[in-house]
Amino acid sequence: MTTFRKVRLEIARGNGYGQYIVIAQYKGKLIHAHTTDSETFDWLNDDSDKVKHQEAKRYAYSLIVNAFNNL
């Protein structure tokens, strides 16, 4: 679990191989967004490489915003 732009981001494995779900509370709604990007799964909670960690947070945040806009 990490925070980007005051939004708490979590990522979990989905139902199949290489399937991941990004979960966040955004503008008062619980949003789930699907991705197959394994680098996001690897780096979202690992800040040992700051650049990759920041890219993963930015990507996960954009998934949440896009999912919210498509409601």
CHARMM-style PDB file with segment names, atoms N, HN, CA, C and O in Angstrom:
ATOM      1  N   MET     1       0.840  -1.159   0.000  1.00  0.00      PROA
ATOM      2  CA  MET     1       0.000   0.000   0.000  1.00  0.00      PROA
ATOM      3  C   MET     1       0.897   1.238   0.000  1.00  0.00      PROA
ATOM      4  O   MET     1       1.883   1.311   0.733  1.00  0.00      PROA
ATOM      5  N   THR     2       0.530   2.206  -0.839  1.00  0.00      PROA
ATOM      6  HN  THR     2      -0.271   2.146  -1.435  1.00  0.00      PROA
ATOM      7  CA  THR     2       1.294   3.437  -0.958  1.00  0.00      PROA
ATOM      8  C   THR     2       0.335   4.580  -1.245  1.00  0.00      PROA
ATOM      9  O   THR     2      -0.845   4.351  -1.511  1.00  0.00      PROA
ATOM     10  N   THR     3       0.825   5.788  -1.195  1.00  0.00      PROA
ATOM     11  HN  THR     3       1.784   5.974  -0.980  1.00  0.00      PROA
ATOM     12  CA  THR     3      -0.016   6.960  -1.428  1.00  0.00      PROA
ATOM     13  C   THR     3       0.550   7.797  -2.559  1.00  0.00      PROA
ATOM     14  O   THR     3       1.759   8.006  -2.650  1.00  0.00      PROA
ATOM     15  N   PHE     4      -0.344   8.277  -3.425  1.00  0.00      PROA
ATOM     16  HN  PHE     4      -1.327   8.107  -3.351  1.00  0.00      PROA
ATOM     17  CA  PHE     4       0.043   9.171  -4.512  1.00  0.00      PROA
ATOM     18  C   PHE     4      -1.072  10.190  -4.662  1.00  0.00      PROA
ATOM     19  O   PHE     4      -2.231   9.824  -4.856  1.00  0.00      PROA
ATOM     20  N   ARG     5      -0.724  11.481  -4.572  1.00  0.00      PROA
ATOM     21  HN  ARG     5       0.217  11.778  -4.414  1.00  0.00      PROA
ATOM     22  CA  ARG     5      -1.698  12.572  -4.642  1.00  0.00      PROA
ATOM     23  C   ARG     5      -2.840  12.379  -3.652  1.00  0.00      PROA
ATOM     24  O   ARG     5      -4.009  12.550  -3.996  1.00  0.00      PROA
ATOM     25  N   LYS     6      -2.497  12.031  -2.450  1.00  0.00      PROA
ATOM     26  HN  LYS     6      -1.547  11.893  -2.171  1.00  0.00      PROA
ATOM     27  CA  LYS     6      -3.433  11.833  -1.335  1.00  0.00      PROA
ATOM     28  C   LYS     6      -4.423  10.694  -1.569  1.00  0.00      PROA
ATOM     29  O   LYS     6      -5.463  10.632  -0.913  1.00  0.00      PROA
ATOM     30  N   VAL     7      -4.109   9.801  -2.492  1.00  0.00      PROA
ATOM     31  HN  VAL     7      -3.264   9.851  -3.025  1.00  0.00      PROA
ATOM     32  CA  VAL     7      -4.942   8.625  -2.752  1.00  0.00      PROA
ATOM     33  C   VAL     7      -4.138   7.395  -2.342  1.00  0.00      PROA
ATOM     34  O   VAL     7      -3.015   7.199  -2.806  1.00  0.00      PROA
ATOM     35  N   ARG     8      -4.716   6.564  -1.469  1.00  0.00      PROA
ATOM     36  HN  ARG     8      -5.628   6.723  -1.092  1.00  0.00      PROA
ATOM     37  CA  ARG     8      -4.066   5.337  -1.017  1.00  0.00      PROA
ATOM     38  C   ARG     8      -4.262   4.254  -2.067  1.00  0.00      PROA
ATOM     39  O   ARG     8      -5.395   3.896  -2.388  1.00  0.00      PROA
ATOM     40  N   LEU     9      -3.176   3.736  -2.598  1.00  0.00      PROA
ATOM     41  HN  LEU     9      -2.255   4.027  -2.337  1.00  0.00      PROA
ATOM     42  CA  LEU     9      -3.209   2.734  -3.659  1.00  0.00      PROA
ATOM     43  C   LEU     9      -2.796   1.374  -3.123  1.00  0.00      PROA
ATOM     44  O   LEU     9      -1.809   1.250  -2.398  1.00  0.00      PROA
ATOM     45  N   GLU    10      -3.563   0.357  -3.488  1.00  0.00      PROA
ATOM     46  HN  GLU    10      -4.365   0.457  -4.077  1.00  0.00      PROA
ATOM     47  CA  GLU    10      -3.224  -1.026  -3.155  1.00  0.00      PROA
ATOM     48  C   GLU    10      -3.266  -1.835  -4.443  1.00  0.00      PROA
ATOM     49  O   GLU    10      -3.972  -1.478  -5.386  1.00  0.00      PROA
ATOM     50  N   ILE    11      -2.516  -2.914  -4.479  1.00  0.00      PROA
ATOM     51  HN  ILE    11      -1.943  -3.204  -3.713  1.00  0.00      PROA
ATOM     52  CA  ILE    11      -2.553  -3.801  -5.645  1.00  0.00      PROA
ATOM     53  C   ILE    11      -2.610  -5.239  -5.139  1.00  0.00      PROA
ATOM     54  O   ILE    11      -1.969  -5.598  -4.152  1.00  0.00      PROA
ATOM     55  N   ALA    12      -3.393  -6.045  -5.840  1.00  0.00      PROA
ATOM     56  HN  ALA    12      -3.914  -5.754  -6.642  1.00  0.00      PROA
ATOM     57  CA  ALA    12      -3.550  -7.455  -5.461  1.00  0.00      PROA
ATOM     58  C   ALA    12      -3.556  -8.298  -6.724  1.00  0.00      PROA
ATOM     59  O   ALA    12      -3.832  -7.804  -7.817  1.00  0.00      PROA
ATOM     60  N   ARG    13      -3.252  -9.563  -6.561  1.00  0.00      PROA
ATOM     61  HN  ARG    13      -3.028  -9.964  -5.673  1.00  0.00      PROA
ATOM     62  CA  ARG    13      -3.306 -10.488  -7.696  1.00  0.00      PROA
ATOM     63  C   ARG    13      -4.755 -10.723  -8.080  1.00  0.00      PROA
ATOM     64  O   ARG    13      -5.643 -10.792  -7.230  1.00  0.00      PROA
ATOM     65  N   GLY    14      -4.971 -10.845  -9.383  1.00  0.00      PROA
ATOM     66  HN  GLY    14      -4.250 -10.789 -10.073  1.00  0.00      PROA
ATOM     67  CA  GLY    14      -6.305 -11.138  -9.887  1.00  0.00      PROA
ATOM     68  C   GLY    14      -6.530 -12.639  -9.962  1.00  0.00      PROA
ATOM     69  O   GLY    14      -5.848 -13.413  -9.290  1.00  0.00      PROA
ATOM     70  N   ASN    15      -7.492 -13.048 -10.785  1.00  0.00      PROA
ATOM     71  HN  ASN    15      -8.046 -12.420 -11.332  1.00  0.00      PROA
ATOM     72  CA  ASN    15      -7.866 -14.458 -10.875  1.00  0.00      PROA
ATOM     73  C   ASN    15      -6.947 -15.294 -11.749  1.00  0.00      PROA
ATOM     74  O   ASN    15      -6.850 -16.504 -11.546  1.00  0.00      PROA
ATOM     75  N   GLY    16      -6.280 -14.697 -12.699  1.00  0.00      PROA
ATOM     76  HN  GLY    16      -6.358 -13.714 -12.864  1.00  0.00      PROA
ATOM     77  CA  GLY    16      -5.460 -15.478 -13.620  1.00  0.00      PROA
ATOM     78  C   GLY    16      -4.000 -15.084 -13.569  1.00  0.00      PROA
ATOM     79  O   GLY    16      -3.607 -14.171 -12.843  1.00  0.00      PROA
ATOM     80  N   TYR    17      -3.210 -15.789 -14.350  1.00  0.00      PROA
ATOM     81  HN  TYR    17      -3.530 -16.530 -14.939  1.00  0.00      PROA
ATOM     82  CA  TYR    17      -1.779 -15.517 -14.430  1.00  0.00      PROA
ATOM     83  C   TYR    17      -1.563 -14.121 -15.017  1.00  0.00      PROA
ATOM     84  O   TYR    17      -2.089 -13.810 -16.085  1.00  0.00      PROA
ATOM     85  N   GLY    18      -0.800 -13.290 -14.333  1.00  0.00      PROA
ATOM     86  HN  GLY    18      -0.372 -13.542 -13.466  1.00  0.00      PROA
ATOM     87  CA  GLY    18      -0.484 -11.958 -14.830  1.00  0.00      PROA
ATOM     88  C   GLY    18      -1.625 -10.963 -14.727  1.00  0.00      PROA
ATOM     89  O   GLY    18      -1.603  -9.927 -15.392  1.00  0.00      PROA
ATOM     90  N   GLN    19      -2.610 -11.258 -13.915  1.00  0.00      PROA
ATOM     91  HN  GLN    19      -2.627 -12.100 -13.375  1.00  0.00      PROA
ATOM     92  CA  GLN    19      -3.760 -10.367 -13.737  1.00  0.00      PROA
ATOM     93  C   GLN    19      -3.646  -9.691 -12.372  1.00  0.00      PROA
ATOM     94  O   GLN    19      -3.415 -10.356 -11.362  1.00  0.00      PROA
ATOM     95  N   TYR    20      -3.807  -8.380 -12.346  1.00  0.00      PROA
ATOM     96  HN  TYR    20      -3.995  -7.840 -13.166  1.00  0.00      PROA
ATOM     97  CA  TYR    20      -3.684  -7.626 -11.108  1.00  0.00      PROA
ATOM     98  C   TYR    20      -4.827  -6.625 -10.995  1.00  0.00      PROA
ATOM     99  O   TYR    20      -5.354  -6.150 -12.001  1.00  0.00      PROA
ATOM    100  N   ILE    21      -5.201  -6.314  -9.761  1.00  0.00      PROA
ATOM    101  HN  ILE    21      -4.773  -6.700  -8.944  1.00  0.00      PROA
ATOM    102  CA  ILE    21      -6.266  -5.366  -9.491  1.00  0.00      PROA
ATOM    103  C   ILE    21      -5.693  -4.242  -8.631  1.00  0.00      PROA
ATOM    104  O   ILE    21      -5.129  -4.487  -7.564  1.00  0.00      PROA
ATOM    105  N   VAL    22      -5.846  -3.006  -9.110  1.00  0.00      PROA
ATOM    106  HN  VAL    22      -6.304  -2.807  -9.977  1.00  0.00      PROA
ATOM    107  CA  VAL    22      -5.460  -1.830  -8.330  1.00  0.00      PROA
ATOM    108  C   VAL    22      -6.718  -1.334  -7.641  1.00  0.00      PROA
ATOM    109  O   VAL    22      -7.765  -1.178  -8.271  1.00  0.00      PROA
ATOM    110  N   ILE    23      -6.607  -1.088  -6.341  1.00  0.00      PROA
ATOM    111  HN  ILE    23      -5.757  -1.215  -5.830  1.00  0.00      PROA
ATOM    112  CA  ILE    23      -7.757  -0.706  -5.524  1.00  0.00      PROA
ATOM    113  C   ILE    23      -7.440   0.618  -4.837  1.00  0.00      PROA
ATOM    114  O   ILE    23      -6.349   0.805  -4.298  1.00  0.00      PROA
ATOM    115  N   ALA    24      -8.418   1.543  -4.862  1.00  0.00      PROA
ATOM    116  HN  ALA    24      -9.304   1.391  -5.300  1.00  0.00      PROA
ATOM    117  CA  ALA    24      -8.227   2.829  -4.197  1.00  0.00      PROA
ATOM    118  C   ALA    24      -9.571   3.458  -3.864  1.00  0.00      PROA
ATOM    119  O   ALA    24     -10.580   3.205  -4.523  1.00  0.00      PROA
ATOM    120  N   GLN    25      -9.557   4.275  -2.836  1.00  0.00      PROA
ATOM    121  HN  GLN    25      -8.738   4.481  -2.301  1.00  0.00      PROA
ATOM    122  CA  GLN    25     -10.709   5.103  -2.496  1.00  0.00      PROA
ATOM    123  C   GLN    25     -10.460   6.440  -3.182  1.00  0.00      PROA
ATOM    124  O   GLN    25      -9.534   7.162  -2.812  1.00  0.00      PROA
ATOM    125  N   TYR    26     -11.278   6.777  -4.180  1.00  0.00      PROA
ATOM    126  HN  TYR    26     -12.030   6.190  -4.480  1.00  0.00      PROA
ATOM    127  CA  TYR    26     -11.063   7.987  -4.973  1.00  0.00      PROA
ATOM    128  C   TYR    26     -12.351   8.787  -5.021  1.00  0.00      PROA
ATOM    129  O   TYR    26     -13.385   8.291  -5.468  1.00  0.00      PROA
ATOM    130  N   LYS    27     -12.283  10.030  -4.557  1.00  0.00      PROA
ATOM    131  HN  LYS    27     -11.443  10.433  -4.194  1.00  0.00      PROA
ATOM    132  CA  LYS    27     -13.442  10.927  -4.504  1.00  0.00      PROA
ATOM    133  C   LYS    27     -14.644  10.271  -3.845  1.00  0.00      PROA
ATOM    134  O   LYS    27     -15.774  10.397  -4.317  1.00  0.00      PROA
ATOM    135  N   GLY    28     -14.386   9.570  -2.751  1.00  0.00      PROA
ATOM    136  HN  GLY    28     -13.468   9.467  -2.368  1.00  0.00      PROA
ATOM    137  CA  GLY    28     -15.453   8.971  -1.972  1.00  0.00      PROA
ATOM    138  C   GLY    28     -15.971   7.643  -2.472  1.00  0.00      PROA
ATOM    139  O   GLY    28     -16.898   7.088  -1.882  1.00  0.00      PROA
ATOM    140  N   LYS    29     -15.402   7.115  -3.542  1.00  0.00      PROA
ATOM    141  HN  LYS    29     -14.648   7.565  -4.021  1.00  0.00      PROA
ATOM    142  CA  LYS    29     -15.849   5.832  -4.085  1.00  0.00      PROA
ATOM    143  C   LYS    29     -14.702   4.834  -4.092  1.00  0.00      PROA
ATOM    144  O   LYS    29     -13.550   5.187  -4.345  1.00  0.00      PROA
ATOM    145  N   LEU    30     -15.038   3.590  -3.811  1.00  0.00      PROA
ATOM    146  HN  LEU    30     -15.974   3.303  -3.605  1.00  0.00      PROA
ATOM    147  CA  LEU    30     -14.048   2.517  -3.888  1.00  0.00      PROA
ATOM    148  C   LEU    30     -13.926   2.086  -5.343  1.00  0.00      PROA
ATOM    149  O   LEU    30     -14.898   1.626  -5.943  1.00  0.00      PROA
ATOM    150  N   ILE    31     -12.740   2.235  -5.905  1.00  0.00      PROA
ATOM    151  HN  ILE    31     -11.951   2.608  -5.417  1.00  0.00      PROA
ATOM    152  CA  ILE    31     -12.498   1.963  -7.323  1.00  0.00      PROA
ATOM    153  C   ILE    31     -11.569   0.767  -7.456  1.00  0.00      PROA
ATOM    154  O   ILE    31     -10.554   0.675  -6.766  1.00  0.00      PROA
ATOM    155  N   HSD    32     -11.928  -0.150  -8.354  1.00  0.00      PROA
ATOM    156  HN  HSD    32     -12.752  -0.075  -8.915  1.00  0.00      PROA
ATOM    157  CA  HSD    32     -11.078  -1.293  -8.717  1.00  0.00      PROA
ATOM    158  C   HSD    32     -10.727  -1.146 -10.189  1.00  0.00      PROA
ATOM    159  O   HSD    32     -11.603  -0.894 -11.016  1.00  0.00      PROA
ATOM    160  N   ALA    33      -9.457  -1.300 -10.518  1.00  0.00      PROA
ATOM    161  HN  ALA    33      -8.745  -1.505  -9.847  1.00  0.00      PROA
ATOM    162  CA  ALA    33      -9.015  -1.211 -11.913  1.00  0.00      PROA
ATOM    163  C   ALA    33      -8.129  -2.413 -12.230  1.00  0.00      PROA
ATOM    164  O   ALA    33      -7.268  -2.791 -11.436  1.00  0.00      PROA
ATOM    165  N   HSD    34      -8.352  -2.998 -13.384  1.00  0.00      PROA
ATOM    166  HN  HSD    34      -9.052  -2.691 -14.029  1.00  0.00      PROA
ATOM    167  CA  HSD    34      -7.626  -4.184 -13.826  1.00  0.00      PROA
ATOM    168  C   HSD    34      -6.378  -3.782 -14.609  1.00  0.00      PROA
ATOM    169  O   HSD    34      -6.401  -2.818 -15.375  1.00  0.00      PROA
ATOM    170  N   THR    35      -5.296  -4.523 -14.413  1.00  0.00      PROA
ATOM    171  HN  THR    35      -5.278  -5.306 -13.792  1.00  0.00      PROA
ATOM    172  CA  THR    35      -4.084  -4.314 -15.204  1.00  0.00      PROA
ATOM    173  C   THR    35      -3.347  -5.644 -15.377  1.00  0.00      PROA
ATOM    174  O   THR    35      -3.535  -6.581 -14.601  1.00  0.00      PROA
ATOM    175  N   THR    36      -2.521  -5.701 -16.394  1.00  0.00      PROA
ATOM    176  HN  THR    36      -2.369  -4.940 -17.024  1.00  0.00      PROA
ATOM    177  CA  THR    36      -1.641  -6.857 -16.597  1.00  0.00      PROA
ATOM    178  C   THR    36      -0.179  -6.435 -16.484  1.00  0.00      PROA
ATOM    179  O   THR    36       0.719  -7.203 -16.829  1.00  0.00      PROA
ATOM    180  N   ASP    37       0.060  -5.230 -16.006  1.00  0.00      PROA
ATOM    181  HN  ASP    37      -0.670  -4.606 -15.726  1.00  0.00      PROA
ATOM    182  CA  ASP    37       1.413  -4.700 -15.895  1.00  0.00      PROA
ATOM    183  C   ASP    37       2.089  -5.232 -14.626  1.00  0.00      PROA
ATOM    184  O   ASP    37       1.826  -4.754 -13.523  1.00  0.00      PROA
ATOM    185  N   SER    38       2.952  -6.216 -14.801  1.00  0.00      PROA
ATOM    186  HN  SER    38       3.165  -6.604 -15.697  1.00  0.00      PROA
ATOM    187  CA  SER    38       3.607  -6.847 -13.648  1.00  0.00      PROA
ATOM    188  C   SER    38       4.619  -5.912 -12.980  1.00  0.00      PROA
ATOM    189  O   SER    38       4.893  -6.057 -11.789  1.00  0.00      PROA
ATOM    190  N   GLU    39       5.175  -4.961 -13.725  1.00  0.00      PROA
ATOM    191  HN  GLU    39       4.952  -4.843 -14.693  1.00  0.00      PROA
ATOM    192  CA  GLU    39       6.107  -4.017 -13.111  1.00  0.00      PROA
ATOM    193  C   GLU    39       5.397  -3.149 -12.073  1.00  0.00      PROA
ATOM    194  O   GLU    39       5.982  -2.801 -11.047  1.00  0.00      PROA
ATOM    195  N   THR    40       4.155  -2.804 -12.337  1.00  0.00      PROA
ATOM    196  HN  THR    40       3.680  -3.087 -13.170  1.00  0.00      PROA
ATOM    197  CA  THR    40       3.388  -2.055 -11.349  1.00  0.00      PROA
ATOM    198  C   THR    40       3.213  -2.891 -10.097  1.00  0.00      PROA
ATOM    199  O   THR    40       3.365  -2.386  -8.985  1.00  0.00      PROA
ATOM    200  N   PHE    41       2.893  -4.166 -10.266  1.00  0.00      PROA
ATOM    201  HN  PHE    41       2.769  -4.576 -11.170  1.00  0.00      PROA
ATOM    202  CA  PHE    41       2.747  -5.064  -9.116  1.00  0.00      PROA
ATOM    203  C   PHE    41       4.065  -5.163  -8.348  1.00  0.00      PROA
ATOM    204  O   PHE    41       4.072  -5.145  -7.117  1.00  0.00      PROA
ATOM    205  N   ASP    42       5.174  -5.267  -9.072  1.00  0.00      PROA
ATOM    206  HN  ASP    42       5.169  -5.282 -10.072  1.00  0.00      PROA
ATOM    207  CA  ASP    42       6.484  -5.415  -8.433  1.00  0.00      PROA
ATOM    208  C   ASP    42       6.917  -4.162  -7.673  1.00  0.00      PROA
ATOM    209  O   ASP    42       7.465  -4.267  -6.575  1.00  0.00      PROA
ATOM    210  N   TRP    43       6.679  -2.983  -8.240  1.00  0.00      PROA
ATOM    211  HN  TRP    43       6.234  -2.898  -9.132  1.00  0.00      PROA
ATOM    212  CA  TRP    43       7.278  -1.765  -7.717  1.00  0.00      PROA
ATOM    213  C   TRP    43       6.338  -0.880  -6.918  1.00  0.00      PROA
ATOM    214  O   TRP    43       6.806   0.055  -6.268  1.00  0.00      PROA
ATOM    215  N   LEU    44       5.040  -1.127  -6.934  1.00  0.00      PROA
ATOM    216  HN  LEU    44       4.660  -1.886  -7.462  1.00  0.00      PROA
ATOM    217  CA  LEU    44       4.120  -0.229  -6.229  1.00  0.00      PROA
ATOM    218  C   LEU    44       4.402  -0.194  -4.728  1.00  0.00      PROA
ATOM    219  O   LEU    44       4.300   0.867  -4.112  1.00  0.00      PROA
ATOM    220  N   ASN    45       4.749  -1.310  -4.138  1.00  0.00      PROA
ATOM    221  HN  ASN    45       4.833  -2.172  -4.638  1.00  0.00      PROA
ATOM    222  CA  ASN    45       5.002  -1.361  -2.696  1.00  0.00      PROA
ATOM    223  C   ASN    45       6.488  -1.461  -2.348  1.00  0.00      PROA
ATOM    224  O   ASN    45       6.842  -1.576  -1.175  1.00  0.00      PROA
ATOM    225  N   ASP    46       7.353  -1.418  -3.354  1.00  0.00      PROA
ATOM    226  HN  ASP    46       7.065  -1.324  -4.307  1.00  0.00      PROA
ATOM    227  CA  ASP    46       8.796  -1.549  -3.136  1.00  0.00      PROA
ATOM    228  C   ASP    46       9.482  -0.245  -3.527  1.00  0.00      PROA
ATOM    229  O   ASP    46       9.558   0.082  -4.711  1.00  0.00      PROA
ATOM    230  N   ASP    47       9.974   0.490  -2.561  1.00  0.00      PROA
ATOM    231  HN  ASP    47       9.913   0.224  -1.599  1.00  0.00      PROA
ATOM    232  CA  ASP    47      10.599   1.778  -2.865  1.00  0.00      PROA
ATOM    233  C   ASP    47      12.127   1.728  -2.881  1.00  0.00      PROA
ATOM    234  O   ASP    47      12.781   2.751  -2.675  1.00  0.00      PROA
ATOM    235  N   SER    48      12.698   0.552  -3.123  1.00  0.00      PROA
ATOM    236  HN  SER    48      12.167  -0.279  -3.290  1.00  0.00      PROA
ATOM    237  CA  SER    48      14.152   0.441  -3.182  1.00  0.00      PROA
ATOM    238  C   SER    48      14.715   1.143  -4.423  1.00  0.00      PROA
ATOM    239  O   SER    48      15.851   1.616  -4.396  1.00  0.00      PROA
ATOM    240  N   ASP    49      13.944   1.218  -5.500  1.00  0.00      PROA
ATOM    241  HN  ASP    49      13.021   0.834  -5.522  1.00  0.00      PROA
ATOM    242  CA  ASP    49      14.316   1.995  -6.679  1.00  0.00      PROA
ATOM    243  C   ASP    49      13.267   3.108  -6.801  1.00  0.00      PROA
ATOM    244  O   ASP    49      12.140   2.867  -7.234  1.00  0.00      PROA
ATOM    245  N   LYS    50      13.650   4.313  -6.417  1.00  0.00      PROA
ATOM    246  HN  LYS    50      14.565   4.509  -6.066  1.00  0.00      PROA
ATOM    247  CA  LYS    50      12.698   5.431  -6.324  1.00  0.00      PROA
ATOM    248  C   LYS    50      12.052   5.757  -7.664  1.00  0.00      PROA
ATOM    249  O   LYS    50      10.869   6.095  -7.700  1.00  0.00      PROA
ATOM    250  N   VAL    51      12.785   5.667  -8.753  1.00  0.00      PROA
ATOM    251  HN  VAL    51      13.746   5.393  -8.723  1.00  0.00      PROA
ATOM    252  CA  VAL    51      12.243   6.012 -10.072  1.00  0.00      PROA
ATOM    253  C   VAL    51      11.157   5.016 -10.481  1.00  0.00      PROA
ATOM    254  O   VAL    51      10.074   5.420 -10.903  1.00  0.00      PROA
ATOM    255  N   LYS    52      11.439   3.735 -10.358  1.00  0.00      PROA
ATOM    256  HN  LYS    52      12.319   3.407 -10.015  1.00  0.00      PROA
ATOM    257  CA  LYS    52      10.458   2.715 -10.730  1.00  0.00      PROA
ATOM    258  C   LYS    52       9.250   2.755  -9.796  1.00  0.00      PROA
ATOM    259  O   LYS    52       8.119   2.536 -10.229  1.00  0.00      PROA
ATOM    260  N   HSD    53       9.491   3.032  -8.521  1.00  0.00      PROA
ATOM    261  HN  HSD    53      10.410   3.210  -8.169  1.00  0.00      PROA
ATOM    262  CA  HSD    53       8.404   3.144  -7.551  1.00  0.00      PROA
ATOM    263  C   HSD    53       7.480   4.309  -7.936  1.00  0.00      PROA
ATOM    264  O   HSD    53       6.257   4.174  -7.894  1.00  0.00      PROA
ATOM    265  N   GLN    54       8.063   5.433  -8.304  1.00  0.00      PROA
ATOM    266  HN  GLN    54       9.056   5.542  -8.338  1.00  0.00      PROA
ATOM    267  CA  GLN    54       7.276   6.606  -8.689  1.00  0.00      PROA
ATOM    268  C   GLN    54       6.490   6.331  -9.977  1.00  0.00      PROA
ATOM    269  O   GLN    54       5.331   6.731 -10.087  1.00  0.00      PROA
ATOM    270  N   GLU    55       7.103   5.660 -10.939  1.00  0.00      PROA
ATOM    271  HN  GLU    55       8.044   5.335 -10.849  1.00  0.00      PROA
ATOM    272  CA  GLU    55       6.403   5.313 -12.184  1.00  0.00      PROA
ATOM    273  C   GLU    55       5.227   4.377 -11.906  1.00  0.00      PROA
ATOM    274  O   GLU    55       4.158   4.530 -12.497  1.00  0.00      PROA
ATOM    275  N   ALA    56       5.418   3.418 -11.017  1.00  0.00      PROA
ATOM    276  HN  ALA    56       6.286   3.293 -10.537  1.00  0.00      PROA
ATOM    277  CA  ALA    56       4.341   2.487 -10.670  1.00  0.00      PROA
ATOM    278  C   ALA    56       3.193   3.221  -9.992  1.00  0.00      PROA
ATOM    279  O   ALA    56       2.027   2.941 -10.272  1.00  0.00      PROA
ATOM    280  N   LYS    57       3.512   4.156  -9.105  1.00  0.00      PROA
ATOM    281  HN  LYS    57       4.459   4.383  -8.879  1.00  0.00      PROA
ATOM    282  CA  LYS    57       2.460   4.932  -8.443  1.00  0.00      PROA
ATOM    283  C   LYS    57       1.699   5.780  -9.451  1.00  0.00      PROA
ATOM    284  O   LYS    57       0.471   5.856  -9.409  1.00  0.00      PROA
ATOM    285  N   ARG    58       2.430   6.414 -10.351  1.00  0.00      PROA
ATOM    286  HN  ARG    58       3.427   6.353 -10.384  1.00  0.00      PROA
ATOM    287  CA  ARG    58       1.795   7.263 -11.365  1.00  0.00      PROA
ATOM    288  C   ARG    58       0.879   6.433 -12.261  1.00  0.00      PROA
ATOM    289  O   ARG    58      -0.236   6.858 -12.564  1.00  0.00      PROA
ATOM    290  N   TYR    59       1.333   5.257 -12.687  1.00  0.00      PROA
ATOM    291  HN  TYR    59       2.239   4.912 -12.441  1.00  0.00      PROA
ATOM    292  CA  TYR    59       0.537   4.383 -13.544  1.00  0.00      PROA
ATOM    293  C   TYR    59      -0.711   3.885 -12.819  1.00  0.00      PROA
ATOM    294  O   TYR    59      -1.803   3.896 -13.387  1.00  0.00      PROA
ATOM    295  N   ALA    60      -0.556   3.449 -11.570  1.00  0.00      PROA
ATOM    296  HN  ALA    60       0.331   3.440 -11.109  1.00  0.00      PROA
ATOM    297  CA  ALA    60      -1.692   2.951 -10.799  1.00  0.00      PROA
ATOM    298  C   ALA    60      -2.710   4.066 -10.565  1.00  0.00      PROA
ATOM    299  O   ALA    60      -3.916   3.832 -10.648  1.00  0.00      PROA
ATOM    300  N   TYR    61      -2.239   5.258 -10.278  1.00  0.00      PROA
ATOM    301  HN  TYR    61      -1.260   5.448 -10.210  1.00  0.00      PROA
ATOM    302  CA  TYR    61      -3.127   6.401 -10.082  1.00  0.00      PROA
ATOM    303  C   TYR    61      -3.909   6.706 -11.358  1.00  0.00      PROA
ATOM    304  O   TYR    61      -5.108   6.977 -11.304  1.00  0.00      PROA
ATOM    305  N   SER    62      -3.236   6.661 -12.492  1.00  0.00      PROA
ATOM    306  HN  SER    62      -2.261   6.441 -12.536  1.00  0.00      PROA
ATOM    307  CA  SER    62      -3.928   6.936 -13.762  1.00  0.00      PROA
ATOM    308  C   SER    62      -4.983   5.875 -14.062  1.00  0.00      PROA
ATOM    309  O   SER    62      -6.037   6.190 -14.613  1.00  0.00      PROA
ATOM    310  N   LEU    63      -4.707   4.617 -13.704  1.00  0.00      PROA
ATOM    311  HN  LEU    63      -3.850   4.360 -13.257  1.00  0.00      PROA
ATOM    312  CA  LEU    63      -5.717   3.567 -13.864  1.00  0.00      PROA
ATOM    313  C   LEU    63      -6.960   3.878 -13.038  1.00  0.00      PROA
ATOM    314  O   LEU    63      -8.084   3.725 -13.516  1.00  0.00      PROA
ATOM    315  N   ILE    64      -6.757   4.314 -11.803  1.00  0.00      PROA
ATOM    316  HN  ILE    64      -5.844   4.438 -11.414  1.00  0.00      PROA
ATOM    317  CA  ILE    64      -7.874   4.620 -10.915  1.00  0.00      PROA
ATOM    318  C   ILE    64      -8.673   5.807 -11.454  1.00  0.00      PROA
ATOM    319  O   ILE    64      -9.903   5.763 -11.479  1.00  0.00      PROA
ATOM    320  N   VAL    65      -7.998   6.849 -11.877  1.00  0.00      PROA
ATOM    321  HN  VAL    65      -6.999   6.885 -11.857  1.00  0.00      PROA
ATOM    322  CA  VAL    65      -8.686   8.022 -12.415  1.00  0.00      PROA
ATOM    323  C   VAL    65      -9.488   7.664 -13.659  1.00  0.00      PROA
ATOM    324  O   VAL    65     -10.629   8.100 -13.810  1.00  0.00      PROA
ATOM    325  N   ASN    66      -8.897   6.874 -14.549  1.00  0.00      PROA
ATOM    326  HN  ASN    66      -7.970   6.521 -14.426  1.00  0.00      PROA
ATOM    327  CA  ASN    66      -9.612   6.463 -15.765  1.00  0.00      PROA
ATOM    328  C   ASN    66     -10.829   5.590 -15.432  1.00  0.00      PROA
ATOM    329  O   ASN    66     -11.887   5.744 -16.043  1.00  0.00      PROA
ATOM    330  N   ALA    67     -10.683   4.687 -14.476  1.00  0.00      PROA
ATOM    331  HN  ALA    67      -9.824   4.563 -13.980  1.00  0.00      PROA
ATOM    332  CA  ALA    67     -11.806   3.847 -14.069  1.00  0.00      PROA
ATOM    333  C   ALA    67     -12.911   4.699 -13.454  1.00  0.00      PROA
ATOM    334  O   ALA    67     -14.092   4.454 -13.699  1.00  0.00      PROA
ATOM    335  N   PHE    68     -12.540   5.687 -12.665  1.00  0.00      PROA
ATOM    336  HN  PHE    68     -11.580   5.886 -12.466  1.00  0.00      PROA
ATOM    337  CA  PHE    68     -13.525   6.577 -12.061  1.00  0.00      PROA
ATOM    338  C   PHE    68     -14.258   7.377 -13.133  1.00  0.00      PROA
ATOM    339  O   PHE    68     -15.475   7.544 -13.063  1.00  0.00      PROA
ATOM    340  N   ASN    69     -13.520   7.870 -14.123  1.00  0.00      PROA
ATOM    341  HN  ASN    69     -12.531   7.734 -14.180  1.00  0.00      PROA
ATOM    342  CA  ASN    69     -14.134   8.661 -15.198  1.00  0.00      PROA
ATOM    343  C   ASN    69     -15.053   7.818 -16.077  1.00  0.00      PROA
ATOM    344  O   ASN    69     -15.942   8.363 -16.732  1.00  0.00      PROA
ATOM    345  N   ASN    70     -14.859   6.518 -16.103  1.00  0.00      PROA
ATOM    346  HN  ASN    70     -14.137   6.075 -15.571  1.00  0.00      PROA
ATOM    347  CA  ASN    70     -15.689   5.629 -16.932  1.00  0.00      PROA
ATOM    348  C   ASN    70     -16.894   5.072 -16.169  1.00  0.00      PROA
ATOM    349  O   ASN    70     -17.627   4.248 -16.716  1.00  0.00      PROA
ATOM    350  N   LEU    71     -17.118   5.496 -14.927  1.00  0.00      PROA
ATOM    351  HN  LEU    71     -16.522   6.166 -14.483  1.00  0.00      PROA
ATOM    352  CA  LEU    71     -18.276   5.014 -14.172  1.00  0.00      PROA
ATOM    353  C   LEU    71     -19.575   5.509 -14.784  1.00  0.00      PROA
ATOM    354  OT1 LEU    71     -20.654   5.200 -14.278  1.00  0.00      PROA
TER     355      LEU     71
END
